[in-house]
Amino acid sequence: MTPAATDNPTAAYLMPLLAILAAGALSQAASSGWEVFYLLRLMAGLCALALYRRKLTALDWRWSWRGPALGGPRFLGVAHRRLFSAAAKRDARKTRGGACRAARILGLRRGRIGEAVAAHATTNALIAASVLGWSQWQLW
């Protein structure tokens, strides 16, 4: 007997993204110019999240100050790389390694997905503020 697709531990993380990407490909293929079926992406992502809701709710979503504290330095790394670096691939590897070191220094605990989400949200908020507030469109 084969296990159900919802039993795969990796699928809970990948399927929402893959559903959004597949819906985006279909939506763009069915549209010319303005994307009429853009909401198809949202619906596909929500369906995938609903399908894996038990696995996702079992995760530790708590967060503390450590997540946003990691988001700030990560934003500075992204901003520096995009503004001043010609070798983006090389710097991306350095930044990723730096983010891992910073996470260890700040004490982010394995399995605490809430802190990773908070760090990511902080980075995105700072990038959006830079773009909208100071017209730094190259960061977008």
DONU-580030 format. One line per 4 residues: number of its first residue (from 1); their letters; for each residue x, y, z of N, C-alpha, C, O. Coordinates in Angstrom, 3 decimals, always signed. Layout:
N
NUM> a> X,Y,Z,X,Y,Z,X,Y,Z,X,Y,Z ~ ...
***
This chain:
140
1> mtpa> +0.837,-1.170,+0.000,+0.000,+0.000,+0.000,+0.892,+1.246,+0.000,+1.822,+1.335,+0.802 ~ +0.622,+2.200,-0.882,+1.434,+3.408,-0.980,+0.904,+4.468,-0.026,-0.305,+4.586,+0.176 ~ +1.824,+5.244,+0.565,+1.375,+6.299,+1.477,+0.701,+7.430,+0.703,+0.973,+7.632,-0.480 ~ -0.160,+8.149,+1.368,-0.846,+9.288,+0.752,+0.148,+10.412,+0.489,+1.188,+10.500,+1.141
5> atdn> -0.181,+11.263,-0.467,+0.691,+12.386,-0.808,+0.864,+13.324,+0.373,+1.904,+13.971,+0.499 ~ -0.128,+13.410,+1.234,-0.021,+14.315,+2.382,+0.880,+13.763,+3.480,+1.170,+14.469,+4.447 ~ +1.333,+12.505,+3.350,+2.246,+11.932,+4.331,+3.699,+12.315,+4.079,+4.541,+12.152,+4.962 ~ +4.001,+12.817,+2.897,+5.362,+13.203,+2.553,+5.732,+14.470,+3.322,+5.074,+15.497,+3.151
9> ptaa> +6.778,+14.427,+4.174,+7.094,+15.601,+4.994,+7.582,+16.801,+4.178,+7.369,+17.944,+4.582 ~ +8.225,+16.560,+3.050,+8.737,+17.659,+2.238,+7.620,+18.332,+1.447,+7.685,+19.530,+1.170 ~ +6.617,+17.577,+1.091,+5.537,+18.112,+0.258,+4.820,+19.276,+0.930,+4.375,+20.197,+0.246 ~ +4.700,+19.255,+2.230,+4.014,+20.339,+2.934,+4.712,+21.676,+2.714,+4.062,+22.721,+2.707
13> ylmp> +6.019,+21.652,+2.536,+6.770,+22.878,+2.306,+6.788,+23.272,+0.832,+6.728,+24.459,+0.509 ~ +6.870,+22.293,-0.061,+7.045,+22.589,-1.481,+5.752,+22.770,-2.259,+5.709,+23.573,-3.191 ~ +4.711,+22.054,-1.906,+3.504,+22.071,-2.722,+2.826,+23.439,-2.826,+2.351,+23.771,-3.911 ~ +2.752,+24.243,-1.781,+2.161,+25.576,-1.984,+2.932,+26.401,-3.017,+2.326,+27.063,-3.860
17> llai> +4.249,+26.363,-2.955,+5.059,+27.087,-3.933,+4.857,+26.516,-5.335,+4.658,+27.268,-6.289 ~ +4.908,+25.194,-5.463,+4.738,+24.577,-6.773,+3.342,+24.828,-7.341,+3.188,+25.009,-8.548 ~ +2.339,+24.841,-6.488,+0.978,+25.129,-6.950,+0.881,+26.557,-7.481,+0.249,+26.793,-8.511 ~ +1.498,+27.504,-6.791,+1.487,+28.896,-7.235,+2.236,+29.041,-8.557,+1.776,+29.747,-9.454
21> laag> +3.387,+28.378,-8.683,+4.154,+28.454,-9.929,+3.398,+27.827,-11.091,+3.377,+28.392,-12.185 ~ +2.779,+26.672,-10.878,+2.019,+26.017,-11.942,+0.812,+26.863,-12.343,+0.519,+27.006,-13.530 ~ +0.117,+27.420,-11.360,-1.037,+28.272,-11.670,-0.589,+29.528,-12.418,-1.292,+30.007,-13.307 ~ +0.577,+30.060,-12.060,+1.105,+31.230,-12.766,+1.444,+30.916,-14.209,+1.188,+31.723,-15.103
25> alsq> +2.023,+29.737,-14.442,+2.337,+29.340,-15.811,+1.054,+29.192,-16.634,+0.990,+29.648,-17.775 ~ +0.041,+28.558,-16.057,-1.231,+28.405,-16.761,-1.910,+29.754,-16.992,-2.467,+30.006,-18.060 ~ -1.857,+30.600,-15.993,-2.489,+31.904,-16.086,-1.850,+32.757,-17.172,-2.552,+33.411,-17.943 ~ -0.533,+32.753,-17.238,+0.154,+33.529,-18.266,-0.041,+32.935,-19.652,-0.139,+33.665,-20.638
29> aass> -0.097,+31.612,-19.728,-0.318,+30.973,-21.018,-1.711,+31.272,-21.560,-1.898,+31.355,-22.774 ~ -2.681,+31.434,-20.678,-4.056,+31.687,-21.102,-4.339,+33.169,-21.298,-5.440,+33.527,-21.716 ~ -3.387,+34.032,-21.011,-3.594,+35.471,-21.104,-2.642,+36.074,-22.119,-1.549,+35.559,-22.358 ~ -3.071,+37.157,-22.701,-2.166,+37.938,-23.549,-2.183,+39.357,-23.006,-3.230,+40.002,-22.942
33> gwev> -1.032,+39.822,-22.626,-0.964,+41.137,-22.006,-1.332,+41.071,-20.541,-0.593,+40.510,-19.732 ~ -2.484,+41.649,-20.194,-2.928,+41.665,-18.804,-3.365,+40.274,-18.384,-4.105,+39.609,-19.109 ~ -2.917,+39.834,-17.234,-3.178,+38.471,-16.766,-4.559,+38.383,-16.117,-4.748,+38.775,-14.965 ~ -5.508,+37.865,-16.875,-6.897,+37.805,-16.434,-7.086,+36.830,-15.272,-7.879,+37.085,-14.366
37> fyll> -6.356,+35.712,-15.301,-6.535,+34.651,-14.309,-5.512,+34.725,-13.176,-5.090,+33.694,-12.653 ~ -5.116,+35.929,-12.800,-4.103,+36.079,-11.757,-4.562,+35.476,-10.433,-3.742,+34.932,-9.693 ~ -5.841,+35.561,-10.120,-6.353,+35.013,-8.862,-6.226,+33.498,-8.797,-6.345,+32.911,-7.721 ~ -5.988,+32.864,-9.933,-5.773,+31.424,-9.946,-4.561,+31.056,-9.074,-4.551,+30.004,-8.435
41> rlma> -3.556,+31.911,-9.053,-2.370,+31.677,-8.208,-2.761,+31.630,-6.730,-2.366,+30.724,-5.997 ~ -3.534,+32.612,-6.317,-3.973,+32.675,-4.925,-4.784,+31.446,-4.561,-4.569,+30.841,-3.511 ~ -5.711,+31.078,-5.423,-6.569,+29.927,-5.146,-5.746,+28.630,-5.076,-5.998,+27.783,-4.218 ~ -4.776,+28.476,-5.966,-3.938,+27.267,-5.960,-3.109,+27.197,-4.681,-2.994,+26.132,-4.073
45> glca> -2.530,+28.325,-4.268,-1.755,+28.349,-3.037,-2.600,+28.043,-1.821,-2.182,+27.288,-0.943 ~ -3.793,+28.628,-1.763,-4.678,+28.375,-0.628,-5.133,+26.915,-0.583,-5.244,+26.331,+0.495 ~ -5.395,+26.327,-1.751,-5.788,+24.907,-1.788,-4.655,+24.014,-1.284,-4.886,+23.063,-0.538 ~ -3.425,+24.333,-1.702,-2.280,+23.535,-1.244,-2.076,+23.690,+0.261,-1.775,+22.716,+0.951
49> laly> -2.239,+24.905,+0.769,-2.123,+25.114,+2.212,-3.213,+24.359,+2.972,-2.965,+23.791,+4.036 ~ -4.412,+24.363,+2.415,-5.508,+23.634,+3.059,-5.249,+22.130,+3.059,-5.573,+21.439,+4.025 ~ -4.668,+21.632,+1.981,-4.381,+20.204,+1.876,-3.364,+19.755,+2.931,-3.465,+18.649,+3.462 ~ -2.387,+20.613,+3.233,-1.318,+20.262,+4.174,-1.467,+20.974,+5.515,-0.490,+21.107,+6.252
53> rrkl> -2.671,+21.433,+5.839,-2.853,+22.230,+7.059,-2.468,+21.487,+8.330,-1.968,+22.108,+9.268 ~ -2.682,+20.187,+8.390,-2.340,+19.438,+9.615,-0.833,+19.435,+9.848,-0.373,+19.628,+10.973 ~ -0.069,+19.215,+8.783,+1.389,+19.230,+8.931,+1.895,+20.626,+9.283,+2.793,+20.775,+10.111 ~ +1.314,+21.647,+8.651,+1.782,+23.013,+8.879,+1.389,+23.532,+10.258,+2.141,+24.295,+10.864
57> tald> +0.228,+23.134,+10.762,-0.155,+23.595,+12.101,+0.635,+22.880,+13.189,+0.699,+23.358,+14.321 ~ +1.231,+21.751,+12.862,+2.042,+21.026,+13.843,+3.412,+21.672,+14.042,+4.122,+21.329,+14.987 ~ +3.792,+22.603,+13.161,+5.094,+23.268,+13.285,+5.084,+24.259,+14.440,+4.025,+24.704,+14.883 ~ +6.255,+24.592,+14.913,+6.407,+25.560,+15.994,+6.453,+26.960,+15.383,+7.490,+27.368,+14.860
61> wrws> +5.351,+27.696,+15.442,+5.248,+29.005,+14.806,+5.604,+30.154,+15.760,+5.478,+31.321,+15.388 ~ +6.046,+29.838,+16.978,+6.405,+30.921,+17.909,+7.623,+31.672,+17.393,+8.457,+31.109,+16.684 ~ +7.719,+32.938,+17.751,+8.890,+33.710,+17.393,+9.211,+34.680,+18.522,+8.380,+34.963,+19.385 ~ +10.436,+35.176,+18.486,+10.895,+36.107,+19.508,+11.595,+37.262,+18.799,+11.477,+37.401,+17.582
65> wrgp> +12.296,+38.061,+19.517,+13.011,+39.187,+18.947,+14.123,+38.742,+18.008,+14.590,+39.537,+17.193 ~ +14.551,+37.500,+18.105,+15.682,+37.033,+17.300,+15.385,+37.050,+15.802,+16.264,+37.368,+15.001 ~ +14.157,+36.711,+15.418,+13.809,+36.695,+14.000,+13.945,+38.063,+13.350,+14.684,+38.207,+12.377 ~ +13.243,+39.079,+13.868,+13.418,+40.420,+13.293,+14.851,+40.945,+13.428,+15.310,+41.704,+12.575
69> algg> +15.555,+40.553,+14.479,+16.951,+40.985,+14.630,+17.820,+40.406,+13.517,+18.797,+41.032,+13.107 ~ +17.476,+39.228,+13.030,+18.206,+38.647,+11.916,+17.781,+39.278,+10.602,+18.580,+39.352,+9.669 ~ +16.531,+39.738,+10.510,+16.044,+40.347,+9.278,+16.769,+41.632,+8.930,+17.026,+41.887,+7.753 ~ +17.105,+42.445,+9.912,+17.815,+43.700,+9.656,+19.170,+43.498,+9.002,+19.429,+44.084,+7.952
73> prfl> +20.050,+42.679,+9.593,+21.345,+42.421,+8.943,+21.195,+41.763,+7.574,+21.985,+42.025,+6.668 ~ +20.191,+40.916,+7.423,+19.957,+40.281,+6.127,+19.597,+41.335,+5.092,+20.063,+41.267,+3.954 ~ +18.770,+42.313,+5.471,+18.416,+43.401,+4.558,+19.660,+44.167,+4.137,+19.830,+44.492,+2.961 ~ +20.525,+44.454,+5.095,+21.750,+45.182,+4.759,+22.610,+44.387,+3.787,+23.236,+44.967,+2.899
77> gvah> +22.649,+43.071,+3.942,+23.398,+42.236,+3.006,+22.792,+42.272,+1.617,+23.519,+42.354,+0.628 ~ +21.472,+42.211,+1.528,+20.793,+42.278,+0.228,+21.020,+43.636,-0.411,+21.352,+43.721,-1.593 ~ +20.844,+44.693,+0.359,+21.015,+46.036,-0.175,+22.442,+46.244,-0.658,+22.650,+46.781,-1.746 ~ +23.422,+45.833,+0.125,+24.817,+45.988,-0.266,+25.113,+45.219,-1.536,+25.759,+45.738,-2.447
81> rrlf> +24.644,+43.981,-1.601,+24.918,+43.151,-2.771,+24.314,+43.765,-4.025,+24.967,+43.813,-5.067 ~ +23.084,+44.231,-3.938,+22.418,+44.755,-5.129,+22.914,+46.138,-5.523,+22.871,+46.499,-6.699 ~ +23.381,+46.907,-4.562,+23.836,+48.252,-4.879,+25.289,+48.312,-5.336,+25.621,+49.074,-6.244 ~ +26.161,+47.511,-4.714,+27.589,+47.723,-4.912,+28.341,+46.566,-5.551,+29.518,+46.720,-5.880
85> saaa> +27.717,+45.432,-5.737,+28.476,+44.270,-6.171,+28.245,+43.943,-7.636,+27.110,+43.949,-8.111 ~ +29.312,+43.662,-8.338,+29.207,+43.220,-9.735,+29.081,+41.706,-9.805,+28.499,+41.176,-10.751 ~ +29.618,+41.013,-8.821,+29.594,+39.542,-8.820,+28.505,+39.067,-7.871,+28.791,+38.676,-6.739 ~ +27.255,+39.100,-8.328,+26.118,+38.799,-7.457,+26.110,+37.343,-6.993,+25.742,+37.066,-5.851
89> krda> +26.506,+36.413,-7.854,+26.474,+35.006,-7.457,+27.466,+34.732,-6.332,+27.146,+34.030,-5.373 ~ +28.658,+35.281,-6.452,+29.665,+35.084,-5.413,+29.177,+35.694,-4.096,+29.297,+35.078,-3.037 ~ +28.629,+36.904,-4.171,+28.146,+37.567,-2.965,+26.927,+36.878,-2.382,+26.722,+36.899,-1.168 ~ +26.115,+36.265,-3.237,+24.942,+35.547,-2.725,+25.379,+34.391,-1.847,+24.766,+34.126,-0.813
93> rktr> +26.444,+33.698,-2.256,+26.951,+32.603,-1.427,+27.482,+33.147,-0.103,+27.253,+32.556,+0.952 ~ +28.188,+34.269,-0.161,+28.714,+34.863,+1.073,+27.584,+35.308,+1.988,+27.630,+35.074,+3.196 ~ +26.565,+35.952,+1.415,+25.449,+36.432,+2.221,+24.704,+35.279,+2.866,+24.326,+35.354,+4.036 ~ +24.490,+34.205,+2.102,+23.786,+33.054,+2.651,+24.585,+32.470,+3.814,+24.019,+32.127,+4.852
97> ggac> +25.895,+32.357,+3.639,+26.736,+31.868,+4.731,+26.703,+32.809,+5.917,+26.690,+32.366,+7.065 ~ +26.691,+34.113,+5.645,+26.615,+35.096,+6.708,+25.305,+35.025,+7.459,+25.270,+35.195,+8.677 ~ +24.222,+34.773,+6.732,+22.917,+34.650,+7.383,+22.877,+33.430,+8.287,+22.299,+33.474,+9.373 ~ +23.489,+32.343,+7.842,+23.539,+31.128,+8.678,+24.360,+31.386,+9.939,+23.975,+30.970,+11.032
101> raar> +25.495,+32.075,+9.784,+26.319,+32.394,+10.955,+25.557,+33.319,+11.902,+25.580,+33.133,+13.118 ~ +24.885,+34.316,+11.331,+24.115,+35.243,+12.167,+23.006,+34.504,+12.903,+22.729,+34.796,+14.066 ~ +22.375,+33.551,+12.232,+21.319,+32.771,+12.881,+21.880,+31.983,+14.053,+21.240,+31.884,+15.100 ~ +23.076,+31.421,+13.883,+23.692,+30.676,+14.986,+24.064,+31.622,+16.124,+23.877,+31.291,+17.295
105> ilgl> +24.587,+32.790,+15.785,+24.976,+33.755,+16.812,+23.751,+34.220,+17.597,+23.788,+34.310,+18.824 ~ +22.661,+34.514,+16.878,+21.449,+34.983,+17.536,+20.723,+33.873,+18.272,+19.824,+34.137,+19.072 ~ +21.104,+32.648,+18.010,+20.515,+31.533,+18.737,+19.187,+31.063,+18.185,+18.367,+30.524,+18.928 ~ +18.955,+31.258,+16.887,+17.717,+30.730,+16.314,+17.739,+29.224,+16.455,+18.722,+28.562,+16.120
109> rrgr> +16.658,+28.705,+16.948,+16.602,+27.276,+17.220,+16.029,+26.527,+16.044,+15.125,+27.008,+15.361 ~ +16.555,+25.363,+15.818,+16.082,+24.499,+14.744,+14.624,+24.120,+14.999,+14.255,+23.768,+16.119 ~ +13.816,+24.195,+13.973,+12.416,+23.845,+14.106,+11.512,+25.010,+14.470,+10.291,+24.849,+14.498 ~ +12.071,+26.169,+14.747,+11.253,+27.343,+15.080,+10.992,+28.121,+13.796,+11.691,+29.091,+13.506
113> igea> +10.008,+27.709,+13.038,+9.739,+28.331,+11.753,+9.228,+29.755,+11.905,+9.403,+30.569,+10.999 ~ +8.605,+30.069,+13.023,+8.101,+31.413,+13.253,+9.207,+32.454,+13.230,+9.007,+33.557,+12.722 ~ +10.372,+32.118,+13.774,+11.484,+33.063,+13.767,+12.007,+33.290,+12.353,+12.381,+34.408,+12.000 ~ +12.034,+32.229,+11.541,+12.468,+32.379,+10.151,+11.476,+33.243,+9.371,+11.880,+34.070,+8.554
117> vaah> +10.192,+33.052,+9.620,+9.164,+33.851,+8.958,+9.285,+35.308,+9.384,+9.172,+36.206,+8.549 ~ +9.512,+35.553,+10.667,+9.661,+36.931,+11.165,+10.893,+37.599,+10.554,+10.844,+38.778,+10.203 ~ +11.989,+36.862,+10.426,+13.200,+37.422,+9.806,+12.935,+37.756,+8.346,+13.336,+38.817,+7.867 ~ +12.267,+36.866,+7.642,+11.968,+37.093,+6.229,+11.030,+38.289,+6.052,+11.231,+39.115,+5.162
121> attn> +10.010,+38.377,+6.901,+9.064,+39.484,+6.817,+9.745,+40.816,+7.118,+9.448,+41.824,+6.476 ~ +10.661,+40.826,+8.094,+11.394,+42.047,+8.424,+12.252,+42.486,+7.245,+12.294,+43.671,+6.912 ~ +12.934,+41.539,+6.616,+13.755,+41.862,+5.445,+12.899,+42.447,+4.340,+13.257,+43.472,+3.760 ~ +11.773,+41.814,+4.038,+10.902,+42.304,+2.973,+10.320,+43.677,+3.299,+10.190,+44.518,+2.409
125> alia> +9.971,+43.913,+4.557,+9.424,+45.215,+4.946,+10.471,+46.311,+4.791,+10.152,+47.413,+4.344 ~ +11.709,+46.023,+5.153,+12.771,+47.018,+5.005,+13.083,+47.297,+3.537,+13.349,+48.441,+3.166 ~ +13.053,+46.261,+2.704,+13.271,+46.460,+1.272,+12.140,+47.306,+0.694,+12.395,+48.245,-0.060 ~ +10.885,+46.982,+1.043,+9.744,+47.752,+0.544,+9.825,+49.209,+0.999,+9.526,+50.114,+0.220
129> asvl> +10.222,+49.445,+2.238,+10.356,+50.820,+2.735,+11.434,+51.577,+1.970,+11.262,+52.758,+1.670 ~ +12.539,+50.913,+1.652,+13.606,+51.553,+0.889,+13.155,+51.889,-0.525,+13.450,+52.963,-1.049 ~ +12.440,+50.958,-1.128,+11.962,+51.176,-2.497,+10.950,+52.318,-2.536,+11.076,+53.238,-3.343 ~ +9.959,+52.256,-1.671,+8.880,+53.239,-1.711,+9.270,+54.580,-1.104,+8.854,+55.631,-1.592
133> gwsq> +10.067,+54.546,-0.041,+10.421,+55.782,+0.644,+11.556,+56.559,+0.002,+11.539,+57.790,-0.003 ~ +12.542,+55.856,-0.538,+13.728,+56.517,-1.077,+13.968,+56.191,-2.553,+15.057,+56.426,-3.076 ~ +12.967,+55.659,-3.205,+13.033,+55.348,-4.649,+14.239,+54.485,-5.011,+14.892,+54.717,-6.028 ~ +14.525,+53.511,-4.193,+15.632,+52.573,-4.459,+15.110,+51.376,-5.245,+15.112,+50.255,-4.737
137> wqlw> +14.666,+51.601,-6.476,+13.994,+50.585,-7.278,+14.903,+49.421,-7.630,+14.407,+48.337,-7.938 ~ +16.210,+49.605,-7.597,+17.121,+48.510,-7.905,+17.091,+47.417,-6.838,+17.550,+46.304,-7.095 ~ +16.563,+47.704,-5.654,+16.448,+46.704,-4.609,+15.269,+45.782,-4.832,+15.251,+44.660,-4.326 ~ +14.285,+46.242,-5.584,+13.075,+45.459,-5.786,+13.377,+44.303,-6.609,+12.487,+43.505,-6.902
***
